Amino acid sequence: MSTTSTSGLTGATDPADGASGLPHTATGRRGLLHGLPWLVCRRHRTFLRLALLVTVVGCATFAYQRIGVMDFLHTRGTTPAPDGRLANDFQNAYGSVFLSGSQLLDYLPVLIGIFVGAPLIAGEQEHGTIKLVTTQSVSRGRWITATLALPLAVAVLCTTLLSAVFTWLWTPAHKLAMGSDWLAGGPFDSTGPVPVARTLFLTACGIAIGMLIKRVVPAIAATAVFTVVTGVLWAEQVRPRLGALRSVTYPYASDDGPRLPVDAVRVDDWVSTADGTLYGFGTCVNGDAEACRAKLGIVNRVTQYFDYGQMAGMQWRGAGILLALTVAVLAFVVWRAHRRPL
């Protein structure tokens, strides 16, 4: 006699195993994995293989390109010259490598959140397999733990490895690679802990959205919209506020301009009085500008910027915010899985 189930937890019993009642597949083919963990691995085997392939190829490419980058830097130097020739030569030789690596780590969290997170529970709900699993010997707590643990663990492992190797490639060449704006130009979101935190956050949000919508295609569409909205908020409202702006003040009539570090990110410009009162950069530029400045007491220009030394601290603060939100979202998912009908 045999029993069948779409949950994969029971199967045809081999005659030799009739005494134990264990499925033949559990004893003969599953090895160390059996039951629910085996089922989760099998359901996500395409994602596992693709994630492993992307990680191995990406890390190998970054490691190989670092050999040439370090040779270039040892030969030509790391600080761009005023004429821009060194930066141009570096961009011609390695610009595409850094651009493609940054795009990979920028889009990977989005793709995982949309195509792995959104269907993770929504697919089970849409096809009704979740009810079949939870009405057998598997508790909801055990099911939600197994369902969440593997995809999240694989996503974290892969993005951590890719981010670590790409950071290793980018750091020694940061003055030449991808321009000088590390805040908005890509390096901030593609190096350090930020890609890992973004992956966890977007995947958790995709899972929660899918659980609420209960249909795969609408969940994917809603998650895609969510990633766009949160991406804009992250870039416009959160990222610029992760560090304290530094300022440099120089005379209004100076022709030299601010002398900022080569790897600084220029954020804003102001005009100011002697006591430090700031006015918009376009103040007193029309009409009798000199009389206007004399009336307001404007004598200086002020430039605000982020120094490269602030980047790591800002990244960890941003990652901390994303991880805190991830914990809250996953707590909601677990609570709903336990307390509400699925």
Residue pairs with C-beta under 8 A, 6 or more apart in sequence:
1 13
2 11
2 12
2 13
3 10
3 11
3 12
4 10
4 11
4 12
5 11
5 132
5 136
6 127
6 129
6 132
7 39
7 129
7 132
7 133
7 136
7 138
8 38
8 39
8 42
9 35
9 36
9 39
9 133
9 136
9 137
9 138
10 23
10 136
11 23
11 24
11 25
11 26
12 23
12 24
13 21
13 22
13 23
13 24
14 23
14 24
14 27
14 28
16 24
17 23
17 24
17 27
20 27
26 34
26 35
26 38
30 38
33 41
36 138
36 142
36 143
36 146
37 146
37 150
39 146
40 146
40 147
40 149
40 150
41 48
41 150
44 116
44 150
44 151
44 154
47 116
47 151
47 154
48 154
51 154
51 155
51 158
52 158
54 104
54 108
54 158
54 162
55 157
55 158
55 161
55 162
58 101
58 104
58 162
58 165
58 166
59 161
59 162
59 165
61 97
61 101
62 101
62 162
62 165
62 166
62 168
62 169
63 165
63 168
63 169
65 94
65 97
65 169
66 168
66 169
68 93
68 94
69 94
69 97
69 169
69 172
69 173
70 172
72 90
72 93
72 94
73 172
73 173
73 176
76 86
76 89
76 90
77 86
78 172
78 173
78 175
78 176
79 86
79 175
79 262
80 86
80 87
80 175
80 176
80 262
81 87
86 176
87 176
90 173
90 176
90 177
91 176
94 173
94 177
95 177
95 178
97 169
98 169
98 170
98 173
98 177
98 178
99 178
99 186
101 166
101 169
101 170
101 190
102 166
102 178
102 186
102 187
102 190
103 186
103 190
104 162
104 190
105 159
105 162
105 163
105 166
105 189
105 190
105 191
105 195
106 186
106 189
106 190
106 195
108 159
108 162
108 195
108 199
109 159
109 195
109 198
109 199
109 201
109 202
109 203
110 202
110 227
110 231
112 155
112 199
112 202
112 203
113 199
113 201
113 202
113 203
113 205
113 206
113 223
113 227
114 202
114 206
114 220
114 223
114 224
114 227
115 220
116 151
116 155
116 203
116 206
117 151
117 202
117 203
117 204
117 205
117 206
117 207
117 209
117 210
117 223
118 206
118 207
118 209
118 210
118 216
118 219
118 220
118 222
118 223
119 210
119 216
119 219
119 220
120 147
120 148
120 151
120 206
120 207
120 210
121 130
121 147
121 207
121 210
121 211
121 333
121 337
121 342
122 210
122 211
122 213
122 214
122 215
122 216
122 219
123 210
123 216
124 130
124 133
124 147
124 342
125 210
125 211
125 214
125 215
125 342
126 214
126 215
126 216
130 143
130 342
131 342
133 143
134 140
134 143
134 342
140 337
140 338
140 342
141 337
141 338
143 337
144 333
144 334
144 337
144 338
148 207
148 330
148 333
148 334
151 203
152 200
152 203
152 204
155 199
155 200
155 203
156 196
156 199
156 200
159 195
159 196
159 199
160 196
162 195
163 190
163 191
163 192
163 193
163 194
163 195
163 196
166 190
166 191
167 191
167 192
170 177
170 178
170 187
170 191
171 191
174 182
174 187
174 263
174 308
175 262
175 263
177 187
178 185
178 186
178 187
179 185
180 262
180 263
180 264
180 265
181 265
182 188
182 263
182 265
182 308
182 311
183 239
183 240
183 265
183 306
183 311
184 235
184 239
184 265
187 311
188 194
188 239
188 311
188 314
188 315
189 195
189 198
191 315
192 311
192 312
192 315
192 316
192 319
193 315
193 316
193 319
194 315
194 318
194 319
194 322
196 319
197 318
197 319
197 320
197 322
197 323
197 326
198 322
200 322
200 323
200 326
201 322
201 323
201 325
201 326
201 329
202 223
202 227
202 230
204 326
204 329
204 330
204 333
205 223
205 226
205 230
205 329
206 219
206 223
206 226
207 329
207 330
207 333
208 329
208 332
208 333
209 219
209 222
209 223
209 226
210 216
210 219
210 223
211 333
211 336
211 337
211 342
213 219
213 222
234 318
238 318
238 321
239 314
239 318
240 267
242 314
242 315
242 317
242 318
243 306
243 310
243 313
243 314
243 317
244 310
245 267
245 268
245 304
245 305
245 306
246 304
246 305
246 306
246 307
246 310
247 302
247 303
247 304
247 305
248 258
248 259
248 260
248 302
248 303
248 305
249 272
249 300
249 301
249 302
250 256
250 257
250 258
250 300
250 301
250 303
251 299
251 300
251 301
252 271
252 293
252 298
252 299
252 300
252 301
254 301
258 266
258 301
258 303
258 305
260 266
260 303
260 305
261 307
261 308
263 307
263 308
264 305
264 306
264 307
264 308
265 305
265 306
266 303
266 304
266 305
267 304
267 305
267 306
268 281
268 303
268 304
269 281
269 301
269 302
269 303
269 304
270 278
270 279
270 280
270 281
270 301
270 302
270 303
270 304
271 278
271 279
271 280
271 281
271 283
271 284
271 293
271 298
271 300
271 301
271 302
272 278
272 279
272 298
272 299
272 300
272 301
272 302
273 279
273 296
273 297
273 298
273 299
273 300
274 297
274 299
274 300
275 297
277 297
278 302
279 296
279 298
281 301
283 292
283 296
283 298
284 292
284 293
284 296
284 298
292 298
293 299
306 314
